[in-house]
Every structure is written in structure tokens, then in C-alpha cells.
Amino acid sequence: MNAYNFAYLDEQTKRMIRRALLKGLAIPGYQVPFASREMPMPYGWGTGGVQVSAAVLTPEDTFKVIDQGADDTTNAVSIRTFFQRTAGVATTTVTHDATVIQTRHRIPEEALGEGQILVYQVPIPEPLRFLEPRESETRKMHSLEEYGLMHVKLYEDISRHGHIATSYAYPVKVEGRYVMDPSPIPKFDNPKLGDMAAIQLFGAGREQRIYALPPYTQVVSLDFEDHPFEATKADHPCGMCGAQDSYLDELIIDDAGGRMFVCSDTDYCEARQAAGHKGKDAA
Amino acid sequence: MQADTLSGGFADPSIGSSHAFRAVMEAMARPGTVHGISGAVPPAPLSPAAGTVLLTLCDTETPVYLAGAADCEAVRVWLAFHTGAPLVGPAECMFAVGTWDAVVPLSSYPVGTSQYPDRSATLIVERPDLCATGAALTGPGIKDQAALSLPEVAAFHSNRALFPLGLDFLFTSGDCVAALPRTTKVS
């Protein structure tokens, strides 16, 4: 194929990541430290996700990468090309054809099935980090299951805004034990985290943490009895495909304040348009 | 003997271990499911599945405990040549391999600490066979209920009670692997 080892990383690094992945799956929601490597792309571009993908890929896999739902953004294109070149894997943009999907900040609209693996790129894996900057303290808080601070933060949202204003990276509790950062996915995607048929793996390269959700795991978004969790989205249909149920991006289209709402999941939107669905802004 | 020691590794380590790891990961993510795994040919008494798991996950950074009959000269030199893993007792190991009778009691293995529950041993337990019947399993990774032929129930019950600490198990037989992470409720 070429001069790279399969999937770029050396075998010892892959073994180290694989061991961390297995412990992550055995302790859902717990952040396993791992010796993150430098990758040929900057931190913040998905080095954690890339390392996890490199450790799970086999030559028979079909690989898809999305960035905010889109297959055609710089980050998605460059990571897809990276594994095309270093692992020789087939790539696709079609969600249900992919066996490994690396994602930045979205869960595909189409429900994933068994036999699929969703790899998240995570910038800050510690949900308590902005409340408590010291790792030694947050580690203690996780070990003591001391998550009161997180509820205080959500409560302060309510007292200031009248509702929980956190709209992405919305904290979840996994199997009634660990509070976990689902990565900066919109809270619209939170309900898909639990009871998913696919394996979900999370990689934070700069922060050197791996965590995981096995299939059919209980994942609950934190909330209050009188302020229940609500998965929100822009209250519009998609301008291109007319979908009522998908997460939307807001696009400014002229200098006069004109705007349109369009599905953030490009594959979902294109498939719907191909099936004849048409939104009000479609040409 | 020399030839036995040097042979039996992956024909293509990179590709072979990627397939083997996917089998192990699927097993760990979906407790009770049995997956085919092959690639390594270890000396007796290790099964090909156990040998493949060792080559996939172990290296110089992972102390290994060979329990019972697995602790023989042939296995020791084979493991040393192919992985370089240091051989230790149960209290210091990251991986242990042996039959159920040889690996018990479970109290001798590290179960992790409250701040680092991942620092716990993974036991590779050799079984005469593996099938999806027997003890009922529920928990993460299992849709409603699964079943697996386990050597006993009580030990896994008390292991589950330690959560988030605890041991994780890989069961190997011939060229098959199944798993039981600490989260699974066994009844």
C-alpha cells in the first residue's frame, strides 16, 4: 500500500489505546487516561478521535467522517483522506454504509445499528472542568460521586435565564454513576446517546482521555423535576429537504437579514432531497 | 522447542491484531456474545484464542500472571519472545491467563482504586467451551437479556458489587472469545 504502518500508529501505541478502550467500555462514562500521541494535525482538529479510529479500524471497514454533521468540511475531508491514505480503508458519506463513523459535535440523524462504531472527537472531556480547574479535585469528585456542583451550575442557568440555557455539551449521567461530557454535541442529540445499538467511543487527544458507552447503556441528561430536560432545535423545517425532525444550522444568505435553516446532517438532507422531499428554499 | 517459541505469532501483526481487537472489543461491549478470534498459535495449554488475545493486548508495559498449567516453560518463553511482557504474581498483574480453577481466588487481583478504577486486572479465563446458554446477564451492552456459560455465578455477583471497581473477564475457548465486564449483573 505505502510506507505507513496500517492506520498510521505503531503497534505498541495501538495496544495502549486498545487497552484503554476496553477499560472504558467496562466502566461506562469513566475517563481512562491514555498516553496520547502527537498526530500529524494540530490539537483541536480531532487528534483524540483519530487515535481511537486508528486503534479500531480494520482493512474491511468503511469509514465516514462528519464535522458538525457535514461530510464536506475541511476537518472531515482531511481526516477521511488521512485514513484512506494510511489504512487503505473504503470511505463513504452514507451513514448506513459506514462501519466506523468519526464525528465532531453531532450524532447522525439516521439511527445507528449494531455493527457500527461512533467515534467522537472531544475537546474537554471533563464535565466539571469549568467548575473546578484542578484535575486532582475533579478526580476526587468523580470517585466520591460528588456532582452537586453540576446541579448548582444548571440551577444558576435557571435563576438567570428562567430555563436551563446550556445548549451543547449538556452533561449526562451514565448508568446512574459517572457524570459525563457527551462532547459538544447539541443537546438535541442527547436522547440518542442512551440505548444506542452502536458502540460509542470518545477520544480527547490534548487532554489524554478515552471514554466509552457500550450499546444499550442508560444515559440520562441531568435536570430538575420542575425543569425537565428538553431536546431543543430551531423551530423551523429544513429549507432544502423540509425535514421537521432534524437538527438545523442557521445560514445568513444576504445583507438584508435573510436567513434559511438547513439540516446540519448533510447525508440525511441529501438522501431526503434525492427521495423527492423539497423545502421552501430548494432551487 | 526453539522453533515453537519463534513461531505462532500473527502472520501480519498489524492486520491480524486489528481483527483480533475488534472481536475482543465487540465481546466486551456486548457481554454474552461469542466472537471468533484467531491469528496466533500459542504452545499448549493455551488456546489459540487466549494466545491471540495476549498478542493483541500485551507488551512490555503489561505485567502478566500465568496461572496454573499456563505457567510452563513453553508458554513463558513464547510470551517473552512475542510480547516481552514481564511475568508477575496475581497481585501485580494487568492480565492473568489460566483456567477458572487456576485463576481463583479473585481476591488476589488488583480491582483498581476509587480514583483510578481502570487500574484493575483483566482475567483471560480458558473454558472448555463457550455458548450463549446458562447464567442470565443484564447490564450495559445487553439489550434485554443475554446468557453465557459461566464457570459459576457467585464470584461474578460479588465482583459486580464492587463497581466501579472490579475485574473484567475475557473467556476463551478454541478460537472463540466472550467477555464479562464488571458492569454485568449475573443471575
Interface residues (C-beta under 8 A of the other chain):
Chain A: N5 F6 A7 E11 Q12 K14 R15 M16 R18 R19 A20 L21 L22 K23 G24 L25 A26 I27 P28 Y30 V32 P33 A55 V56 L57 T58 P59 E114 R139 K140 H142 S143 L144 E175 R177 Y178 A197 I199 A212 L213 P214 P215 Y216 T217 Q218
Chain B: P13 S14 I15 S17 S18 H19 F21 R22 V24 M25 E26 M28 A29 R30 T56 L57 C58 D59 E61 T62 M94 T113 S114 Q115 Y116 P117 D118 S120 T122 P140 G141 I142 K143 F163 P164 D168 P181 R182 T183
